[in-house]
């Protein structure tokens, strides 16, 4: 009788595991899945408007690209790092771009009606990053973006204050 009970319980456990939806493998070239699950779980208002799967899909598209953001943050970061010559500066830029990517993607992936950082911001920051490389001052620029992202998320500046010419007012490369 005991053996029959063990077999029955084992079969139930196996059946329940088989019925769970399979989650696609989380890409290993972006921040950990657990980071984004935690960010999602801490935002009850966003949970009411967006399910976790949708949120996570937007995170992945932020890093890998989409129709709205073709290259993605990962490619943009790699391109920027190729232009940095010194290993110390490259490591510093990489760490700061990683931080920006985490903070921006966690906010950008939220429901449109709730997010403070939108695709326009990401486009401005991408174009400005290219300009900072052209002008040979990427670290100066990246530090400004770090401050602005912190300020937006803390409610210290309005998201609308991020405009085309905020970082390089003399540039003609903007189109917003």
CORBELKA-V170500 format. One record per residue. N is the residue number from 0. RES is the residue in one letter. PHI is phi as a letter, one per 40 degrees, with the letter a starting at -180 (none if undefined). PSI is psi in degrees with one decimal (none if undefined). D_LAST is the distance of its C-alpha to the last C-alpha in Angstrom with 2 decimals. Layout:
n:res:phi:psi:d_last
N:RES:PHI:PSI:D_LAST
N:RES:PHI:PSI:D_LAST
//
This chain:
n:res:phi:psi:d_last
0:X:none:-41.8:73.62
1:X:c:-40.9:71.53
2:X:c:-40.4:70.41
3:X:c:-40.1:69.39
4:X:c:-41.4:67.30
5:X:c:-43.9:65.55
6:X:c:-43.8:64.84
7:X:c:-46.9:63.53
8:X:c:-42.2:61.20
9:X:c:-42.1:59.97
10:X:c:-38.6:59.25
11:X:c:-41.8:57.37
12:X:c:-46.5:55.20
13:X:c:-42.1:54.51
14:X:c:-39.8:53.74
15:X:c:-35.7:51.28
16:X:c:-39.2:49.46
17:X:c:-25.1:49.33
18:X:c:-8.4:47.81
19:X:c:139.5:44.86
20:X:c:140.4:41.59
21:X:c:127.4:40.73
22:X:c:135.3:37.57
23:X:c:151.3:35.76
24:X:c:135.9:36.16
25:X:c:132.3:33.53
26:X:d:138.1:31.85
27:X:c:0.2:33.48
28:X:b:15.8:30.50
29:X:b:167.4:28.52
30:X:d:159.2:29.71
31:X:c:144.2:32.75
32:X:d:-42.5:32.86
33:X:c:-33.9:34.83
34:X:d:-47.0:32.03
35:X:c:-34.2:29.74
36:X:c:-43.1:32.69
37:X:c:-44.9:33.47
38:X:d:-44.4:29.94
39:X:c:-45.7:30.06
40:X:c:-24.1:33.57
41:X:c:-4.5:32.70
42:X:b:86.3:30.15
43:X:c:-34.6:32.36
44:X:c:-43.0:29.77
45:X:c:-35.4:27.61
46:X:d:-31.3:30.88
47:X:c:-20.6:31.51
48:X:b:-17.3:28.31
49:X:a:134.8:27.96
50:X:c:164.2:30.74
51:X:c:-42.0:31.09
52:X:d:-42.9:30.79
53:X:c:-45.2:27.40
54:X:d:-48.3:26.19
55:X:c:-34.6:27.67
56:X:c:-38.9:26.19
57:X:c:-37.1:22.65
58:X:d:-48.6:23.71
59:X:c:-41.3:24.98
60:X:c:-29.5:21.89
61:X:c:-45.3:19.84
62:X:c:-38.6:22.27
63:X:c:-12.1:23.12
64:X:g:162.1:19.92
65:X:a:-175.2:19.23
66:X:c:-35.0:17.50
67:X:c:-26.4:14.34
68:X:a:80.5:14.76
69:X:c:-45.5:16.98
70:X:c:-33.1:18.55
71:X:g:159.8:19.03
72:X:c:-36.7:19.70
73:X:c:-48.6:23.16
74:X:c:-41.1:22.21
75:X:c:-42.0:19.53
76:X:c:-45.8:22.28
77:X:c:-43.2:24.84
78:X:c:-42.5:22.84
79:X:c:-42.0:22.31
80:X:c:-30.2:25.99
81:X:c:-26.4:27.16
82:X:c:-8.2:25.93
83:X:c:124.3:27.87
84:X:c:-47.2:31.41
85:X:c:138.0:33.54
86:X:c:-34.3:34.63
87:X:c:-45.5:34.51
88:X:c:-38.1:30.95
89:X:c:-44.3:29.99
90:X:c:-41.0:31.68
91:X:c:-45.2:29.98
92:X:c:-43.5:26.48
93:X:d:-45.6:27.43
94:X:c:-42.2:28.68
95:X:c:-39.8:25.64
96:X:c:-34.2:23.24
97:X:c:-45.2:25.69
98:X:c:-47.1:25.58
99:X:d:-45.8:21.78
100:X:d:-44.8:21.90
101:X:c:-51.0:24.60
102:X:c:-46.1:23.11
103:X:c:-46.2:19.57
104:X:c:-38.3:21.00
105:X:c:-34.1:23.61
106:X:c:-43.8:21.15
107:X:c:-31.2:18.41
108:X:c:-9.8:21.28
109:X:c:169.4:22.38
110:X:d:138.8:22.22
111:X:d:-37.1:18.83
112:X:c:-12.8:20.48
113:X:b:-24.6:21.73
114:X:c:146.5:19.42
115:X:c:-21.7:17.88
116:X:b:124.6:15.61
117:X:b:-177.6:13.27
118:X:c:-33.2:11.43
119:X:c:-42.8:8.02
120:X:c:-46.4:10.33
121:X:c:-39.9:12.02
122:X:c:-44.4:9.21
123:X:c:-46.1:8.44
124:X:c:-35.5:12.24
125:X:c:-49.4:12.88
126:X:c:-40.7:11.04
127:X:c:-32.7:12.63
128:X:c:-43.5:15.87
129:X:d:-43.3:16.02
130:X:c:-38.3:15.56
131:X:c:-33.8:18.24
132:X:c:-42.9:20.52
133:X:d:-41.3:20.14
134:X:c:3.0:21.04
135:X:f:40.7:23.77
136:X:a:53.3:22.92
137:X:c:-36.9:21.79
138:X:c:-40.1:24.17
139:X:d:-48.4:22.98
140:X:c:-47.4:19.38
141:X:d:-39.3:20.62
142:X:c:-37.4:22.80
143:X:c:-40.6:19.97
144:X:c:-41.2:18.18
145:X:d:-47.0:21.63
146:X:c:-43.0:22.07
147:X:c:-41.9:18.75
148:X:c:-45.9:19.44
149:X:d:-44.5:22.96
150:X:c:-40.3:21.98
151:X:c:-48.7:19.65
152:X:c:-28.2:22.43
153:X:c:-4.4:25.07
154:X:g:18.9:23.45
155:X:c:-24.4:23.48
156:X:b:154.0:19.85
157:X:c:139.1:17.54
158:X:d:-31.3:14.83
159:X:c:-11.3:12.42
160:X:c:-10.2:13.38
161:X:c:102.8:11.31
162:X:b:173.3:8.31
163:X:d:-42.5:6.45
164:X:b:18.7:9.77
165:X:c:-39.8:12.24
166:X:c:-36.9:14.09
167:X:b:78.3:13.90
168:X:c:-23.5:13.24
169:X:c:-9.0:14.82
170:X:c:147.4:12.70
171:X:b:10.9:11.15
172:X:c:-2.0:9.78
173:X:c:156.1:6.11
174:X:a:12.9:3.81
175:X:c:none:0.00
//
